């Protein structure tokens, strides 16, 4: 079963151009924590207000590692970004282990795969994920993603969830439990009209099914990859990604991720 899932997602997921495995102790601690999460039925994740920056500009967090060739290639791109976006964003670089780095990895492991370097995360002052990149990212692509993140920040106050897309493999016992959590959360928003779209990976077997699902993902603006299942993606009526969780979740973590956006 696991091999089948991996085969599907090798085709479906947006490819990482060039990455290095992040083997420092802090990143490994996050991986171990994720492994524990898969063995429990439901879990609370960190609050979306767990943020280290205190002013109003978003922050681009750059995670690197000594001895990583892809990071060496990425460093000049980040330096270029510092000059280009100096009045628009803060840039914080993590070249080695620190408590602050671990805190951020724990915060964003629910949104994106943090096991590899280099990668970047653009977050607003409240800690909400705006955009991210994984692996060596050329200047024009990184700048496009940052620009989209800044655009998303400006538009967030006008966004409203129209659809919650739940992606899971229903051979996993956790999937029905998470689906019930999601349904309960959606039902609690009595004044909203949120469509629940369930995607069972087991149903994506034929090439045409894979092509359609991949096309659905590519149509989503502000989506930069799908790394893990289970996953839940909050979308506007125009298929814009408001938020994403790629881990087990509860109603509390759903509320933390999507608060005030329904």
C-alpha positions in Angstrom: 0.0 0.0 0.0 2.8 2.4 1.0 4.6 1.8 -2.3 1.4 2.5 -4.2 1.0 5.8 -2.5 4.5 6.8 -3.2 4.1 5.9 -6.8 1.0 8.1 -7.1 2.5 11.1 -5.5 5.7 10.9 -7.5 3.5 11.7 -10.4 1.2 14.1 -8.7 3.4 16.3 -6.6 5.1 19.4 -7.8 8.8 18.3 -8.2 11.5 19.6 -6.0 14.3 20.8 -8.3 17.3 20.2 -6.0 17.3 19.6 -2.3 19.6 18.3 0.5 18.3 16.2 3.4 18.4 18.4 6.5 20.0 16.1 9.1 20.6 18.6 12.0 19.3 17.6 15.4 16.5 20.2 15.4 15.0 19.2 12.1 15.3 15.5 13.1 13.3 16.3 16.3 10.5 17.7 14.1 10.6 14.6 11.9 10.3 12.4 15.1 7.4 14.5 16.3 5.6 14.0 13.0 6.1 10.2 13.3 4.5 10.3 16.7 1.5 12.3 15.3 0.7 9.5 12.8 0.2 7.1 15.7 -2.5 9.0 17.4 -6.1 9.6 16.3 -6.2 13.4 16.7 -3.9 16.1 17.7 -3.8 19.8 18.4 -1.2 21.8 16.5 0.5 25.1 17.4 -1.4 28.3 17.4 -1.2 30.5 14.3 -0.1 33.3 16.6 3.2 31.5 17.5 5.4 34.0 15.6 8.8 35.5 16.3 8.5 38.7 14.3 6.8 41.8 15.9 6.4 44.4 13.2 3.9 44.7 10.3 6.0 43.5 7.4 6.0 39.8 6.5 9.1 37.8 7.0 10.9 35.5 4.6 12.6 32.7 6.7 15.4 31.0 4.8 16.6 27.6 6.1 20.0 26.4 5.0 22.7 24.1 6.2 26.5 24.0 6.0 27.9 21.6 3.4 24.7 21.6 1.3 25.5 22.3 -2.4 22.0 23.4 -3.2 22.1 25.8 -0.3 25.4 27.2 -1.6 23.7 27.9 -4.9 20.7 29.4 -3.2 22.6 31.8 -0.9 23.1 34.4 -3.7 19.4 34.3 -4.6 18.6 35.2 -1.0 21.1 38.0 -1.0 19.5 39.4 -4.1 16.1 39.2 -2.5 17.4 41.2 0.5 18.2 44.0 -1.8 15.1 43.7 -4.0 12.6 43.5 -1.1 14.4 45.6 1.5 11.4 47.9 2.0 8.7 45.2 1.7 9.7 42.2 3.8 12.1 41.1 6.5 14.5 38.3 5.7 15.8 36.0 8.4 18.4 33.4 7.6 19.0 30.2 9.6 22.3 28.6 8.6 22.7 26.3 11.6 20.8 24.9 14.6 19.1 27.2 17.1 16.1 27.2 19.4 14.4 29.8 17.2 14.9 27.6 14.2 13.4 24.6 16.0 10.4 26.7 17.0 9.7 27.7 13.5 10.2 24.2 12.1 7.7 22.9 14.7 5.3 25.7 13.7 5.3 25.1 10.0 5.7 21.4 9.9 1.9 21.2 9.9 1.9 23.2 6.6 4.9 22.1 4.6 7.6 19.4 4.5 10.5 20.9 6.5 12.8 17.9 6.2 14.9 19.3 3.4 17.1 22.3 2.8 17.2 24.8 1.3 13.7 26.1 1.8 12.0 29.4 2.4 8.7 30.3 4.2 7.1 33.7 3.8 4.8 34.4 6.7 2.8 37.5 7.9 3.1 39.0 11.3 0.5 36.7 12.7 2.5 33.7 11.4 0.1 32.8 8.6 1.8 31.0 5.7 1.8 33.2 2.6 4.1 31.3 0.3 7.1 28.9 0.3 9.8 27.4 -1.8 11.6 24.1 -1.5 15.0 23.2 -2.9 17.2 25.4 -5.0 14.8 28.1 -6.4 16.0 30.4 -9.3 15.7 34.1 -8.7 12.7 34.6 -11.0 10.7 31.8 -9.4 11.5 32.9 -5.8 10.5 36.5 -6.6 7.3 35.3 -8.3 6.4 33.4 -5.1 7.3 36.2 -2.8 5.2 38.6 -5.0 2.3 36.2 -4.8 2.7 36.0 -1.1 2.6 39.7 -0.7 -0.5 39.8 -3.0 -2.1 37.1 -0.8 -1.4 39.2 2.3 -3.2 42.2 0.8 -6.2 40.1 -0.3 -6.6 37.9 2.8 -9.1 40.3 4.5 -11.4 39.8 1.5 -11.0 36.0 1.3 -13.8 33.6 2.4 -13.6 29.8 2.4 -15.9 28.3 -0.2 -14.5 24.7 -0.2 -12.5 22.5 2.1 -10.6 19.8 0.1 -9.8 16.8 2.2 -7.2 14.4 0.8 -6.6 11.1 2.4 -5.9 7.4 1.8 -8.9 5.6 3.3 -6.9 2.5 4.1 -5.6 4.6 6.9 -7.9 4.3 10.0 -7.3 7.9 10.8 -9.1 9.2 7.6 -12.8 8.7 8.7 -12.0 10.3 12.1 -10.4 13.3 10.5 -13.3 13.6 8.0 -15.7 13.7 11.0 -13.6 16.4 12.6 -13.7 18.4 9.4 -17.4 17.9 9.0 -18.0 19.0 12.6 -15.9 22.1 12.1 -17.7 23.0 8.9 -21.1 22.4 10.5 -20.2 24.7 13.4 -19.9 27.6 10.9 -23.7 28.0 10.7 -23.6 31.2 8.8 -21.3 30.0 6.1 -21.7 27.8 3.0 -18.6 25.7 2.8 -18.5 22.8 0.5 -16.6 19.6 1.7 -14.7 17.9 -1.1 -13.3 14.5 -0.1 -10.5 13.0 -2.2 -9.7 9.3 -1.5 -6.3 8.5 -3.0 -7.4 4.9 -3.6 -9.7 6.2 -6.3 -6.8 7.8 -8.2 -5.6 4.8 -10.1 -6.0 5.4 -13.9 -3.8 7.8 -15.7 -6.8 10.0 -16.6 -7.7 10.2 -12.8 -4.1 11.2 -12.0 -4.2 13.8 -14.8 -7.4 15.3 -13.5 -6.3 15.5 -9.9 -3.0 17.0 -10.9 -4.8 19.6 -13.0 -7.0 20.4 -10.0 -3.9 21.1 -7.9 -2.2 23.2 -10.6 -5.4 25.3 -10.8 -5.1 26.3 -7.2 -3.4 29.7 -6.8 -1.0 30.0 -3.8 -0.4 26.2 -3.7 3.3 25.4 -3.9 3.1 21.6 -3.4 1.3 18.8 -1.7 3.8 16.9 0.5 1.8 14.7 2.9 -1.5 13.1 3.4 -3.8 13.5 5.2 -4.2 17.1 4.0 -6.9 19.7 4.1 -6.9 22.7 1.8 -9.1 25.8 2.3 -10.1 27.4 -1.0 -12.0 30.4 -2.1 -14.7 30.2 -4.9 -11.9 31.0 -7.3 -9.6 28.2 -6.2 -7.3 30.4 -4.2 -5.6 28.6 -1.3 -6.4 30.3 1.9 -4.6 27.8 4.1 -3.3 24.2 4.2 -2.7 21.6 6.8 -0.7 18.5 5.9 -0.9 16.5 9.1 -3.5 15.0 11.4 -5.8 17.8 12.7 -8.5 18.6 15.1 -11.3 21.3 15.2 -8.9 23.4 17.3 -6.1 23.3 14.7 -8.6 23.9 11.9 -9.8 27.0 13.7 -6.3 28.2 14.3 -5.4 27.9 10.6 -8.6 29.3 9.2 -9.9 31.7 11.9 -11.9 34.6 10.5 -11.8 33.3 7.0 -15.3 31.8 6.8 
